[in-house]
Amino acid sequence: ILTLCILEIFSPTDTRIVGSTTISLFASDGTFRRGIYDLKLWPKTPPDVRFHSSTLGKIEPTLNS
């Protein structure tokens, strides 16, 4: 699982979570995911690093020409 967290930094000791998302690195068949994905950013939510995460990214491949 890859977790991304976006922080707003006010000072070295004062930060605020803007949002977070998680994505599994492997598909259901065990292969490494490839391609471009649009991820859902969960506002003001710390990342959930459990296997069945509550901050899952919306995983839909984006087609490239």
CNS distance restraints for C-alpha pairs under 8 A (distance, minus, plus):
assign (resid   1 and name CA) (resid  22 and name CA) 6.69 0.50 0.50
assign (resid   1 and name CA) (resid  23 and name CA) 5.65 0.50 0.50
assign (resid   1 and name CA) (resid  24 and name CA) 4.24 0.50 0.50
assign (resid   1 and name CA) (resid  25 and name CA) 5.57 0.50 0.50
assign (resid   1 and name CA) (resid  49 and name CA) 7.31 0.50 0.50
assign (resid   1 and name CA) (resid  51 and name CA) 7.36 0.50 0.50
assign (resid   2 and name CA) (resid  22 and name CA) 5.58 0.50 0.50
assign (resid   2 and name CA) (resid  23 and name CA) 5.34 0.50 0.50
assign (resid   2 and name CA) (resid  24 and name CA) 6.07 0.50 0.50
assign (resid   2 and name CA) (resid  25 and name CA) 6.52 0.50 0.50
assign (resid   3 and name CA) (resid  20 and name CA) 7.41 0.50 0.50
assign (resid   3 and name CA) (resid  21 and name CA) 5.96 0.50 0.50
assign (resid   3 and name CA) (resid  22 and name CA) 4.35 0.50 0.50
assign (resid   3 and name CA) (resid  23 and name CA) 6.61 0.50 0.50
assign (resid   3 and name CA) (resid  47 and name CA) 6.53 0.50 0.50
assign (resid   3 and name CA) (resid  48 and name CA) 7.90 0.50 0.50
assign (resid   3 and name CA) (resid  49 and name CA) 6.92 0.50 0.50
assign (resid   4 and name CA) (resid  20 and name CA) 5.55 0.50 0.50
assign (resid   4 and name CA) (resid  21 and name CA) 5.43 0.50 0.50
assign (resid   4 and name CA) (resid  22 and name CA) 6.18 0.50 0.50
assign (resid   4 and name CA) (resid  47 and name CA) 7.22 0.50 0.50
assign (resid   5 and name CA) (resid  17 and name CA) 7.22 0.50 0.50
assign (resid   5 and name CA) (resid  18 and name CA) 7.73 0.50 0.50
assign (resid   5 and name CA) (resid  19 and name CA) 6.03 0.50 0.50
assign (resid   5 and name CA) (resid  20 and name CA) 4.28 0.50 0.50
assign (resid   5 and name CA) (resid  21 and name CA) 6.66 0.50 0.50
assign (resid   5 and name CA) (resid  46 and name CA) 7.26 0.50 0.50
assign (resid   5 and name CA) (resid  47 and name CA) 6.49 0.50 0.50
assign (resid   6 and name CA) (resid  17 and name CA) 6.12 0.50 0.50
assign (resid   6 and name CA) (resid  18 and name CA) 5.42 0.50 0.50
assign (resid   6 and name CA) (resid  19 and name CA) 5.44 0.50 0.50
assign (resid   6 and name CA) (resid  20 and name CA) 6.06 0.50 0.50
assign (resid   7 and name CA) (resid  15 and name CA) 6.42 0.50 0.50
assign (resid   7 and name CA) (resid  16 and name CA) 5.58 0.50 0.50
assign (resid   7 and name CA) (resid  17 and name CA) 4.60 0.50 0.50
assign (resid   7 and name CA) (resid  18 and name CA) 5.34 0.50 0.50
assign (resid   7 and name CA) (resid  19 and name CA) 7.31 0.50 0.50
assign (resid   8 and name CA) (resid  15 and name CA) 5.62 0.50 0.50
assign (resid   8 and name CA) (resid  16 and name CA) 5.14 0.50 0.50
assign (resid   8 and name CA) (resid  17 and name CA) 6.26 0.50 0.50
assign (resid   8 and name CA) (resid  18 and name CA) 6.23 0.50 0.50
assign (resid   9 and name CA) (resid  14 and name CA) 6.33 0.50 0.50
assign (resid   9 and name CA) (resid  15 and name CA) 4.50 0.50 0.50
assign (resid   9 and name CA) (resid  16 and name CA) 6.55 0.50 0.50
assign (resid  10 and name CA) (resid  14 and name CA) 5.43 0.50 0.50
assign (resid  10 and name CA) (resid  15 and name CA) 5.78 0.50 0.50
assign (resid  10 and name CA) (resid  16 and name CA) 7.95 0.50 0.50
assign (resid  11 and name CA) (resid  15 and name CA) 6.94 0.50 0.50
assign (resid  17 and name CA) (resid  43 and name CA) 7.95 0.50 0.50
assign (resid  17 and name CA) (resid  44 and name CA) 5.42 0.50 0.50
assign (resid  17 and name CA) (resid  45 and name CA) 6.81 0.50 0.50
assign (resid  17 and name CA) (resid  46 and name CA) 6.75 0.50 0.50
assign (resid  18 and name CA) (resid  43 and name CA) 5.85 0.50 0.50
assign (resid  18 and name CA) (resid  44 and name CA) 5.08 0.50 0.50
assign (resid  18 and name CA) (resid  45 and name CA) 7.55 0.50 0.50
assign (resid  19 and name CA) (resid  41 and name CA) 5.77 0.50 0.50
assign (resid  19 and name CA) (resid  42 and name CA) 5.09 0.50 0.50
assign (resid  19 and name CA) (resid  43 and name CA) 4.13 0.50 0.50
assign (resid  19 and name CA) (resid  44 and name CA) 4.83 0.50 0.50
assign (resid  19 and name CA) (resid  45 and name CA) 5.50 0.50 0.50
assign (resid  19 and name CA) (resid  46 and name CA) 6.91 0.50 0.50
assign (resid  20 and name CA) (resid  41 and name CA) 5.43 0.50 0.50
assign (resid  20 and name CA) (resid  42 and name CA) 5.31 0.50 0.50
assign (resid  20 and name CA) (resid  43 and name CA) 6.80 0.50 0.50
assign (resid  20 and name CA) (resid  44 and name CA) 7.62 0.50 0.50
assign (resid  20 and name CA) (resid  45 and name CA) 6.17 0.50 0.50
assign (resid  20 and name CA) (resid  46 and name CA) 6.09 0.50 0.50
assign (resid  20 and name CA) (resid  47 and name CA) 5.29 0.50 0.50
assign (resid  20 and name CA) (resid  55 and name CA) 7.04 0.50 0.50
assign (resid  21 and name CA) (resid  39 and name CA) 7.10 0.50 0.50
assign (resid  21 and name CA) (resid  40 and name CA) 6.47 0.50 0.50
assign (resid  21 and name CA) (resid  41 and name CA) 5.34 0.50 0.50
assign (resid  21 and name CA) (resid  42 and name CA) 6.19 0.50 0.50
assign (resid  21 and name CA) (resid  47 and name CA) 6.15 0.50 0.50
assign (resid  21 and name CA) (resid  55 and name CA) 5.30 0.50 0.50
assign (resid  21 and name CA) (resid  56 and name CA) 5.79 0.50 0.50
assign (resid  21 and name CA) (resid  57 and name CA) 5.34 0.50 0.50
assign (resid  22 and name CA) (resid  47 and name CA) 6.99 0.50 0.50
assign (resid  22 and name CA) (resid  48 and name CA) 7.40 0.50 0.50
assign (resid  22 and name CA) (resid  49 and name CA) 7.45 0.50 0.50
assign (resid  22 and name CA) (resid  53 and name CA) 7.38 0.50 0.50
assign (resid  22 and name CA) (resid  55 and name CA) 6.00 0.50 0.50
assign (resid  22 and name CA) (resid  56 and name CA) 5.01 0.50 0.50
assign (resid  22 and name CA) (resid  57 and name CA) 5.47 0.50 0.50
assign (resid  23 and name CA) (resid  56 and name CA) 6.18 0.50 0.50
assign (resid  23 and name CA) (resid  57 and name CA) 5.74 0.50 0.50
assign (resid  23 and name CA) (resid  59 and name CA) 7.72 0.50 0.50
assign (resid  25 and name CA) (resid  32 and name CA) 6.01 0.50 0.50
assign (resid  25 and name CA) (resid  33 and name CA) 5.77 0.50 0.50
assign (resid  26 and name CA) (resid  30 and name CA) 5.50 0.50 0.50
assign (resid  26 and name CA) (resid  31 and name CA) 5.39 0.50 0.50
assign (resid  26 and name CA) (resid  32 and name CA) 4.47 0.50 0.50
assign (resid  26 and name CA) (resid  33 and name CA) 5.27 0.50 0.50
assign (resid  27 and name CA) (resid  31 and name CA) 5.46 0.50 0.50
assign (resid  27 and name CA) (resid  32 and name CA) 6.27 0.50 0.50
assign (resid  27 and name CA) (resid  33 and name CA) 5.82 0.50 0.50
assign (resid  35 and name CA) (resid  61 and name CA) 6.66 0.50 0.50
assign (resid  35 and name CA) (resid  62 and name CA) 7.62 0.50 0.50
assign (resid  36 and name CA) (resid  61 and name CA) 5.74 0.50 0.50
assign (resid  36 and name CA) (resid  62 and name CA) 5.60 0.50 0.50
assign (resid  36 and name CA) (resid  63 and name CA) 7.87 0.50 0.50
assign (resid  37 and name CA) (resid  59 and name CA) 5.89 0.50 0.50
assign (resid  37 and name CA) (resid  60 and name CA) 5.63 0.50 0.50
assign (resid  37 and name CA) (resid  61 and name CA) 4.92 0.50 0.50
assign (resid  37 and name CA) (resid  62 and name CA) 5.90 0.50 0.50
assign (resid  38 and name CA) (resid  57 and name CA) 7.74 0.50 0.50
assign (resid  38 and name CA) (resid  58 and name CA) 6.47 0.50 0.50
assign (resid  38 and name CA) (resid  59 and name CA) 6.21 0.50 0.50
assign (resid  38 and name CA) (resid  60 and name CA) 6.13 0.50 0.50
assign (resid  38 and name CA) (resid  61 and name CA) 7.08 0.50 0.50
assign (resid  38 and name CA) (resid  62 and name CA) 7.11 0.50 0.50
assign (resid  39 and name CA) (resid  57 and name CA) 4.47 0.50 0.50
assign (resid  39 and name CA) (resid  58 and name CA) 4.83 0.50 0.50
assign (resid  39 and name CA) (resid  59 and name CA) 6.03 0.50 0.50
assign (resid  39 and name CA) (resid  60 and name CA) 7.95 0.50 0.50
assign (resid  40 and name CA) (resid  56 and name CA) 7.25 0.50 0.50
assign (resid  40 and name CA) (resid  57 and name CA) 4.50 0.50 0.50
assign (resid  40 and name CA) (resid  58 and name CA) 4.95 0.50 0.50
assign (resid  41 and name CA) (resid  55 and name CA) 7.96 0.50 0.50
assign (resid  41 and name CA) (resid  57 and name CA) 6.82 0.50 0.50
assign (resid  42 and name CA) (resid  55 and name CA) 6.32 0.50 0.50
assign (resid  45 and name CA) (resid  55 and name CA) 7.94 0.50 0.50
assign (resid  47 and name CA) (resid  55 and name CA) 6.31 0.50 0.50
assign (resid  48 and name CA) (resid  53 and name CA) 5.41 0.50 0.50
assign (resid  48 and name CA) (resid  54 and name CA) 6.07 0.50 0.50
assign (resid  48 and name CA) (resid  55 and name CA) 5.85 0.50 0.50
assign (resid  49 and name CA) (resid  53 and name CA) 6.19 0.50 0.50
